[in-house]
Amino acid sequence: MVVGQVGEYAVCAVLGKRGLIATPFAGNVPGFDVLVVDDKLNCLPIQVKTSSGSQWITGALTKYVVVKKDGKRLILGETLTPKYPDLIRVYVSLGKNGGADRFFVLTEREFFTAIVTYFRSWIDRTGGVRPRKPDSLHTAIKLEVLLPFENRWDLVDAQLEALRR
């Protein structure tokens, strides 16, 4: 199964059911995966991340927060400002064995805050040292961190409405 492609089409299906035109792009378009168009031809890019499990790999922590090291100890500074703070991200958790997919809809700014808050609390519990790989800056976000953003499709509607003004 091509997980990413399945997630993009699932997002397009939900948006279509909401009366919007949505199309994924074959290949890698820098910055977004799906383009949504309303009945006034207002366009909105959406970034889609898909997982068949309960977490999403998010890359190096340094993409989201200032990180300093004191030996093996990580010290997290201020949260970075995203390049596109209002870009909508949809995290898709694919349903197991044909079960229902779950969608978590948030802005890039909200994502940065969520991932840094989650990682900061996790690293605080470990005294600043990653237990298994102290030198790693790898991050992932778990489904439970994204729960407050489940099915926030109104965010898409609000951003399209703002474009109409």
ABEGO torsion letter per residue (X at the ends): XBAAAAAAAAAAAAAAAAGBBBBBBBEBBBGBABBBBBAAGBBBBBBBBBBABABBBAEBAAAABBBBBBEABBBBBBBBBBABAABBBBBBBBBBGGBBBBBBBBBAAAAAAAAAAAAAAAAAAAGGBBAABAABABBBBBAAAAAAABGBAAAAAAAAAAAAX
